[in-house]
Amino acid sequence: MNSEEAINEIRQQGQQEQKQYVAKVIGTDVKFPESGVFHYLDNGQIIWKAQIHIEGAPAIGLYLDNFDLPKGVNMYVYNANASQILGAYTTENVSPEDKLFAIQPVQGNYVNIELNIEPFVNLNDISLSIDNAAIHFEGISYLEQYRNPSEGVFIGADPFGLQGRGAECMIDAACYSASDADVAKKASIQTLYLDKRGQLVSMCSASMINSLGNTKENCNNYVLTASHCQSNNLTRLGDTTNSAFSQVLFRFNFEKLACDAKNRAQVDVISAANFVARSEYDGRLSASGMPGDFLLLELRIRVPSSYNAMLAGWDINDQLVYPVNTGKQYVGFHHPSGDIKKVSWHNTILKSTKHITINFPRDGSKGAVYGGTSGSGLFNTDNRIVGIASTASGAVTDCPNNTYNSLNYYKFASGYNYDLGIPTRNLKAWLDPFNTGATTANATNTQCEGLSIVSLDEGLEKGVNFYPNPSNTGLLNVKFDLENSQNVKLEVFNVMGAKVGELKVNNITKGDYALDLTNLSSGVYMIKCSNGTAVSTKKVTIAK
């Protein structure tokens, strides 16, 4: 399995199936307690250890088909010399509906699994079963820092500090100096999917994306990627169940900290998401033949603030600048060939009904794309998502065989309005749950702190205010300070998107009005302000 010939066969298979494979999966049968040994400490604590060895494996990932640990049990996973330690993992990391879990690659051909068990725990309450192990051969150069030199050369060895086979034609994200693209970089992540049908792990790129319904109290961490990145193991159709995404790994900050060949990449990982929406997908057809190519997921846990990740803004306007003549650029961050985060930027774009096309290296474009770029976002000159990397073609001279010179981004606006009659078939139902009619959204962090709700009209945004906010009674004062007389309608929505109140004020320029929401329970509400031509949204809190 560790031979270049076997790996090249898998790479060629991926090209034929429009997938970027990064690991080969083999079945395992590791279970608690029979697969390990117990160690009893003087303080009453019990340590259980098991080990998996795969000869020749440069790195091993784990897939658990039953992970149910009671309170007082922590799981750790580490390599042979214990220089790479992952965990502690607890049941809080797992959805109770299926108890599936996945663990990122561990360096080397040995992986140790350890349970730390407190004295009060009943051992019969512990359920742990590992049914698959993944032998990773792509995107693992960063693990070289954990390897003991006595282990010999391994596939991920990186003597020139390139950190990935795609590096020779790529530009590291850390080397892109434009500060206005920092949000786009922090919103761009990598996804790894388990394909049990072919016993392989595939990967794509993706973007964290903001919703107009987000509040600090209800902050949905959505992930946007391409629909063709994932399909059912047997039918090849796109999955729409939560369990299909229970073992997806999401890599954050998989990049170098500085533009320096000696600077080793870091990575932060979250496992598992729920299905939200996707375009129709049939893996038996080419991605170019699909009517759409978007997939929206929601992480099951909020991204820790320590990851410093962002939820990107978006734009559904079709008035894309061509060519860009403002000194700004279209930019995309992605993970080609499973590598650490790369960047490409573009001064010229081509538009069609469904796609935005980028040509490399001409038309002022810098960088290139490989398999694995799929699903990444294209950000406009205002740093908002306008496209999702979908299909590629052609070849770049003097680059590896899977380097493409033309990339089609599926238009974000097309996915936004894909099938408005079915919530699971469009983005609008989730990214504008209050039906504000907004055409753009701003970015925020993954905690939704300092959230800036988009406004389509600066006059409404500044000229209509609510106080007290929060209100301990539900009775709000509405203060109008508009530049000219307008007919304003105020619509109140709860966090589920249901309309729960309304106030119409005609011919208003300045003045104070009462908005009675005393019949509503405590919580966060969105107020849509409209004057017939423009819209603004405000968040208010009732705390009785």
C-alpha angles and dihedrals in degrees: 000000000000093000120112089232093060092045092050090052090055091047091052090049089053092053091052092049095041091243133122106224118200104169144027116228125217128184121255135182106208114152140166123278105359098055097056146039132250127233118194119209127206092245091061096258118134125215118200118193134187131171136208119201124189112178113234096008112142091199136359130212123192133222118197121203093187122029114162116144122174122227110288096041123103126182125211128186123197144162128255097277094037092237091124112051122177124193160342090225119185136171087269086077092060136072110242091217096072108001092220121147142171133207126207123246119294118207119254139014095290125068122183123208117200132182119198106204124192118224095250095058120109105225091213088067093063118097119182128156130162111196101169138036123193122216103211120208103161131059094017104108089107088065090067088089089069097048121109108227089227089067090074129224118334132192093258093055110135112189094167097048094242093134096207139025091250093061097093092073098026138084118227114240088231089063095060106098102187103118093199089068094056092100091052091051093049091049094051117094143162127246129204121199128196112227106193091177092068097021090239140119117228129191140205139173124252145174133233106231136198128234127212086227094061121117131169089256094046106031112166111204100209124186120207121199141139121295092224089063091079134034137162114280094235110021096037087223123127114273120235101182128099093231090061088068100040093102100041113124119215116202118204126191091008091164144090117278092224139016094264127119091219093051107104119219122246130205139200119199138201124183129212137019139189125243116253111163143332143172118255110280134189113181090199088072130061118267089239089062094055119105089225141003115206135114124188121197134173120220113237092225128038114255108257114252088234088071089066089215127160137216104228125230121235142209128207096184113119094209095104114171114251116212103011105239102163098086089255127107142214108247138192130191117200148152108241116194089359090294128145115284116301133184137218127183134194139201094188133043134181121217133207132166096280105012147053110212128209122192123205134246096351130070092049094297120146127199129021141243135240135176106299093048088094114113096025120130129249109217122205128221089278090056094250128130114258101158146028119218106249120154136009137192144173127041137262115231116242092017131102118285096261095055111116128206098200127050127187117207114201106233113256089214090059092055091044091062098025100127110349092183093067119050092207090056101057141044098224095074089062104030095046103026093159092054093235093161091232116158097198137037131198127231126253136174122271091263091055089234115161088011112191111205110210120252126202092197126040091199092059092042093056099028101056119058137166129215147221092030113202095035121200093199106035092242108124131188115221114208117198121198105163129162094232140011113285142167105239127192120197117200122186121210131185123223090271090060095251117142109241105166146013141191127185121198119183130203094003126161105150132001148089127268134178121242109196112209096151090122091064125091124238114288147088121304134183121221117205112207116197136169100187095270106042140033137209129177130211132188121225131180128213113202110175 
